């Protein structure tokens, strides 16, 4: 069962409503960009102390859920 719903939030008053890790201003896109650049989850957590490995996994699960909802065109 995906629990990303508990870890990802959107709030129009925080980061212009972009999806963020709950309780932070760290956008999901930042986490995903770091993964795409080859950083391991533990390296991302070291760079962003408020994050946990579970937060990184939630960001991935959130992105996966989005891709099921939309078709992206390159």
N, CA and C atoms as an extended XYZ file, in Angstrom:
222
Properties=species:S:1:pos:R:3:atomname:S:1:resname:S:1:resid:I:1 pbc="F F F"
N         0.836       -1.180        0.000 N   UNK     1
C         0.000        0.000        0.000 CA  UNK     1
C         0.885        1.249        0.000 C   UNK     1
N         0.598        2.174       -0.894 N   UNK     2
C         1.378        3.402       -0.960 CA  UNK     2
C         0.951        4.351        0.148 C   UNK     2
N         1.931        4.862        0.861 N   UNK     3
C         1.638        5.820        1.926 CA  UNK     3
C         2.172        7.201        1.570 C   UNK     3
N         2.417        7.452        0.281 N   UNK     4
C         2.947        8.750       -0.105 CA  UNK     4
C         1.976        9.867        0.260 C   UNK     4
N         0.694        9.551        0.346 N   UNK     5
C        -0.309       10.570        0.681 CA  UNK     5
C        -0.009       11.246        2.024 C   UNK     5
N         0.624       10.526        2.920 N   UNK     6
C         0.944       11.067        4.235 CA  UNK     6
C         2.207       11.928        4.205 C   UNK     6
N         3.040       11.743        3.194 N   UNK     7
C         4.346       12.407        3.162 CA  UNK     7
C         4.468       13.516        2.127 C   UNK     7
N         3.530       13.575        1.198 N   UNK     8
C         3.573       14.585        0.147 CA  UNK     8
C         2.386       15.527        0.340 C   UNK     8
N         2.651       16.825        0.272 N   UNK     9
C         1.565       17.791        0.441 CA  UNK     9
C         1.687       18.898       -0.598 C   UNK     9
N         0.557       19.482       -0.907 N   UNK    10
C         0.538       20.682       -1.734 CA  UNK    10
C        -0.233       21.746       -0.973 C   UNK    10
N         0.307       22.940       -0.992 N   UNK    11
C        -0.299       24.066       -0.300 CA  UNK    11
C        -0.007       25.308       -1.134 C   UNK    11
N        -1.024       26.026       -1.555 N   UNK    12
C        -0.793       27.216       -2.378 CA  UNK    12
C         0.149       28.232       -1.729 C   UNK    12
N         0.277       28.198       -0.416 N   UNK    13
C         1.138       29.129        0.305 CA  UNK    13
C         2.588       28.652        0.425 C   UNK    13
N         2.846       27.422       -0.012 N   UNK    14
C         4.195       26.853        0.096 CA  UNK    14
C         4.680       26.472       -1.298 C   UNK    14
N         5.783       27.048       -1.711 N   UNK    15
C         6.407       26.737       -3.009 CA  UNK    15
C         5.417       26.828       -4.164 C   UNK    15
N         4.569       27.839       -4.119 N   UNK    16
C         3.596       28.087       -5.195 CA  UNK    16
C         2.691       26.886       -5.459 C   UNK    16
N         2.428       26.100       -4.429 N   UNK    17
C         1.522       24.966       -4.570 CA  UNK    17
C         2.142       23.714       -5.166 C   UNK    17
N         3.459       23.731       -5.375 N   UNK    18
C         4.133       22.538       -5.903 CA  UNK    18
C         4.166       21.459       -4.824 C   UNK    18
N         4.174       20.215       -5.254 N   UNK    19
C         4.221       19.104       -4.308 CA  UNK    19
C         5.538       19.129       -3.529 C   UNK    19
N         5.416       19.078       -2.210 N   UNK    20
C         6.577       19.106       -1.313 CA  UNK    20
C         6.503       17.956       -0.324 C   UNK    20
N         7.648       17.639        0.241 N   UNK    21
C         7.675       16.686        1.345 CA  UNK    21
C         6.994       17.375        2.528 C   UNK    21
N         6.051       16.699        3.139 N   UNK    22
C         5.257       17.275        4.227 CA  UNK    22
C         6.149       17.874        5.311 C   UNK    22
N         5.779       19.083        5.728 N   UNK    23
C         6.500       19.749        6.797 CA  UNK    23
C         7.787       20.427        6.361 C   UNK    23
N         8.076       20.411        5.049 N   UNK    24
C         9.287       21.055        4.538 CA  UNK    24
C         8.930       21.911        3.336 C   UNK    24
N         9.914       22.587        2.814 N   UNK    25
C         9.783       23.306        1.553 CA  UNK    25
C        10.613       22.597        0.479 C   UNK    25
N        10.890       21.343        0.693 N   UNK    26
C        11.649       20.553       -0.276 CA  UNK    26
C        10.659       19.952       -1.262 C   UNK    26
N        10.757       20.412       -2.506 N   UNK    27
C         9.822       19.954       -3.527 CA  UNK    27
C        10.153       18.532       -3.978 C   UNK    27
N         9.115       17.804       -4.306 N   UNK    28
C         9.274       16.455       -4.835 CA  UNK    28
C        10.184       16.479       -6.058 C   UNK    28
N        10.045       17.501       -6.881 N   UNK    29
C        10.870       17.594       -8.087 CA  UNK    29
C        12.356       17.677       -7.752 C   UNK    29
N        12.719       18.288       -6.636 N   UNK    30
C        14.121       18.361       -6.221 CA  UNK    30
C        14.633       16.958       -5.889 C   UNK    30
N        13.835       16.218       -5.176 N   UNK    31
C        14.221       14.845       -4.835 CA  UNK    31
C        14.390       14.019       -6.104 C   UNK    31
N        13.432       14.120       -7.010 N   UNK    32
C        13.493       13.345       -8.251 CA  UNK    32
C        14.657       13.781       -9.134 C   UNK    32
N        14.925       15.082       -9.188 N   UNK    33
C        16.075       15.561       -9.960 CA  UNK    33
C        17.375       14.981       -9.413 C   UNK    33
N        17.492       14.926       -8.108 N   UNK    34
C        18.692       14.354       -7.499 CA  UNK    34
C        18.830       12.876       -7.835 C   UNK    34
N        17.728       12.143       -7.800 N   UNK    35
C        17.768       10.732       -8.182 CA  UNK    35
C        18.166       10.589       -9.643 C   UNK    35
N        17.592       11.431      -10.503 N   UNK    36
C        17.905       11.384      -11.931 CA  UNK    36
C        19.377       11.709      -12.188 C   UNK    36
N        19.965       12.532      -11.329 N   UNK    37
C        21.380       12.870      -11.465 CA  UNK    37
C        22.301       11.789      -10.918 C   UNK    37
N        21.713       10.710      -10.397 N   UNK    38
C        22.510        9.579       -9.956 CA  UNK    38
C        22.775        9.496       -8.468 C   UNK    38
N        22.219       10.425       -7.688 N   UNK    39
C        22.419       10.337       -6.248 CA  UNK    39
C        21.589        9.196       -5.671 C   UNK    39
N        22.153        8.529       -4.708 N   UNK    40
C        21.438        7.467       -4.001 CA  UNK    40
C        20.546        8.107       -2.937 C   UNK    40
N        19.475        7.423       -2.556 N   UNK    41
C        18.592        7.988       -1.527 CA  UNK    41
C        19.320        8.444       -0.266 C   UNK    41
N        20.305        7.671        0.198 N   UNK    42
C        21.024        8.078        1.410 CA  UNK    42
C        21.852        9.342        1.182 C   UNK    42
N        22.318        9.562       -0.042 N   UNK    43
C        23.047       10.794       -0.350 CA  UNK    43
C        22.097       11.996       -0.342 C   UNK    43
N        20.898       11.796       -0.833 N   UNK    44
C        19.905       12.875       -0.841 CA  UNK    44
C        19.527       13.237        0.586 C   UNK    44
N        19.326       12.232        1.401 N   UNK    45
C        18.990       12.471        2.816 CA  UNK    45
C        20.129       13.225        3.508 C   UNK    45
N        21.364       12.898        3.167 N   UNK    46
C        22.511       13.602        3.757 CA  UNK    46
C        22.553       15.063        3.315 C   UNK    46
N        22.150       15.340        2.075 N   UNK    47
C        22.143       16.713        1.552 CA  UNK    47
C        20.981       17.542        2.104 C   UNK    47
N        19.900       16.897        2.420 N   UNK    48
C        18.690       17.575        2.906 CA  UNK    48
C        18.283       16.936        4.234 C   UNK    48
N        18.889       17.386        5.339 N   UNK    49
C        18.668       16.744        6.650 CA  UNK    49
C        17.222       16.531        7.081 C   UNK    49
N        16.250       17.378        6.681 N   UNK    50
C        14.881       17.075        7.113 CA  UNK    50
C        14.306       15.804        6.489 C   UNK    50
N        14.912       15.334        5.392 N   UNK    51
C        14.371       14.173        4.675 CA  UNK    51
C        14.765       12.857        5.325 C   UNK    51
N        13.929       11.868        5.058 N   UNK    52
C        14.225       10.486        5.443 CA  UNK    52
C        14.175        9.632        4.176 C   UNK    52
N        14.677        8.433        4.285 N   UNK    53
C        14.594        7.494        3.159 CA  UNK    53
C        13.123        7.281        2.781 C   UNK    53
N        12.253        7.225        3.770 N   UNK    54
C        10.824        7.052        3.500 CA  UNK    54
C        10.275        8.226        2.688 C   UNK    54
N        10.783        9.421        2.917 N   UNK    55
C        10.357       10.584        2.128 CA  UNK    55
C        10.788       10.439        0.672 C   UNK    55
N        12.008        9.959        0.450 N   UNK    56
C        12.501        9.748       -0.914 CA  UNK    56
C        11.632        8.698       -1.614 C   UNK    56
N        11.320        7.635       -0.913 N   UNK    57
C        10.448        6.598       -1.489 CA  UNK    57
C         9.058        7.158       -1.788 C   UNK    57
N         8.564        8.015       -0.919 N   UNK    58
C         7.253        8.624       -1.144 CA  UNK    58
C         7.279        9.506       -2.393 C   UNK    58
N         8.377       10.234       -2.607 N   UNK    59
C         8.500       11.062       -3.806 CA  UNK    59
C         8.464       10.202       -5.063 C   UNK    59
N         9.128        9.072       -5.017 N   UNK    60
C         9.117        8.157       -6.162 CA  UNK    60
C         7.715        7.604       -6.385 C   UNK    60
N         7.057        7.201       -5.318 N   UNK    61
C         5.700        6.660       -5.432 CA  UNK    61
C         4.732        7.714       -5.955 C   UNK    61
N         4.895        8.954       -5.522 N   UNK    62
C         4.068       10.059       -5.999 CA  UNK    62
C         4.261       10.240       -7.508 C   UNK    62
N         5.507       10.245       -7.948 N   UNK    63
C         5.798       10.389       -9.376 CA  UNK    63
C         5.208        9.225      -10.172 C   UNK    63
N         5.305        8.032       -9.640 N   UNK    64
C         4.729        6.865      -10.314 CA  UNK    64
C         3.219        7.010      -10.437 C   UNK    64
N         2.582        7.493       -9.387 N   UNK    65
C         1.125        7.695       -9.430 CA  UNK    65
C         0.757        8.737      -10.491 C   UNK    65
N         1.547        9.783      -10.599 N   UNK    66
C         1.280       10.803      -11.612 CA  UNK    66
C         1.385       10.239      -13.017 C   UNK    66
N         2.349        9.378      -13.243 N   UNK    67
C         2.510        8.834      -14.590 CA  UNK    67
C         1.374        7.893      -14.960 C   UNK    67
N         0.727        7.335      -13.970 N   UNK    68
C        -0.445        6.507      -14.266 CA  UNK    68
C        -1.633        7.369      -14.668 C   UNK    68
N        -1.626        8.627      -14.249 N   UNK    69
C        -2.747        9.532      -14.503 CA  UNK    69
C        -2.587       10.329      -15.778 C   UNK    69
N        -1.364       10.590      -16.206 N   UNK    70
C        -1.112       11.434      -17.354 CA  UNK    70
C        -0.165       10.746      -18.326 C   UNK    70
N        -0.304       11.086      -19.589 N   UNK    71
C         0.650       10.619      -20.571 CA  UNK    71
C         1.571       11.783      -20.893 C   UNK    71
N         2.858       11.579      -20.697 N   UNK    72
C         3.823       12.625      -20.978 CA  UNK    72
C         4.351       12.459      -22.390 C   UNK    72
N         4.432       13.539      -23.110 N   UNK    73
C         4.936       13.517      -24.464 CA  UNK    73
C         6.320       14.165      -24.459 C   UNK    73
N         7.320       13.470      -25.012 N   UNK    74
C         8.683       14.048      -25.000 CA  UNK    74
C         8.790       15.265      -25.897 C   UNK    74
